[in-house]
Structure formats: C-alpha cells, structure tokens
Amino acid sequence: MENMYFDLNDTLLEITNKHTEAIDLLSSIGFENIRDEKQRKAFGGSVTLETALRIKKINENTFAKQLVEAIENGIGESDGGLE
C-alpha cells in the first residue's frame, strides 16, 4: 500500500519521529520497547517497518491502513500523551 506518510523501507525510528501516533500502534503489536526513547533510537534505527512486520507475521497492507488511519486521525502520543 502506497501512502504519503511512510514507506515500508523506512526505519521504525524514522516513522515514529515523523508520526508519534505510530508508537502506540507498534507497541500494540508487540514492540513495547518502542515507547522508551533510548530503545527506540537503538532498535528502531536499525529495523525497517517491513522487517518489523515480518518478525511479527503481520500483513503489511493491513498494518499500513491502520497506521495511515491513526496518523490522519491524530490518534496516539501526539494528541497529548498516553492515557
């Protein structure tokens, strides 16, 4: 799925730096360490979204649609933080 927000070859760090909404979604699929800034820089800087989704056996198109929806709705940490 092509979109104007991210590419599957972008690292998790690149995506979360641009779109903090991605942090909640990535955490919900098992990447809890993405919430910690130091771990996000270390781990997220070396793993692409495509690789992360393969690790978790998650459909790329399904996840991309969810992430685009979260970005467009402003859902996540960018709306004032976690509840």
N, C-alpha and C positions, 0 to 999 in steps of 0.2 A: 504494500500500500504506500503510495507516494503522498507526501503531505508537505506543507511549507514550514513545519516546526522542527523536524528532526529526520535523520536518516538512520537506517539500521546499522550503518558503519560508524556512527558517532559513538564515542565512549559514554558510559553512564555519567561520568563527571561532566562532560560537555552538555549533556542533556539536562542534568539536574542544575547546573549553573545557569542555564538559559530558562529553564522551566521547573521551578521548585515543586510544582504540582506532581512531578514525576517521582519525587521522594516517597510520598505516601503509596503510590501505586507499586513502585518497585519493592518497597518494604512489604506490601501485602502479598506479594508472590514469593516471598522468602528471602529477600535481600535486606534483612533487618539492619545489617551493618551500614547501609547506605544513609541512615539517619545521623550517624556520627561523622562529623566533618573530616576528621583525620582519616578515618577508614574510607570515607567516600573518595577522598583525594588519592589514597593509596590503591584501593581496589578499583574504584570507579574510573580512575585514569587509565587503567590498563585493560579494561573489559569493554567490548562493544556491546551495544544493545542486542545485536544479533546473537552474539556468543552467550550473553546472559539468558536470553530466551531459550536457546538450545539447551543450556545447562538445566533449566527448569522444565524443559519439554512443554513450552507454551507456544501456541500458534502465534506467529509474527503478526499476521493481519488482525487477529482478534485483539491482541495487546495494543497494537498501533491505534486501532479505533478507540479503545478505552483511553489511551493516553491523549489522543487528539481531543476527545470529549472533555477530559479533565482540564487540559490546557485552555480550551475555548470557554469552559465554564468557570475557570479560575478556582478550581477545587484543589485544596491542599495547603501546604505550608505558606504559600504566597497570600492566602486570604487571612493571615493573622496568626498563623501557627497551628499547632496540633491541639486538639481538644483534650 
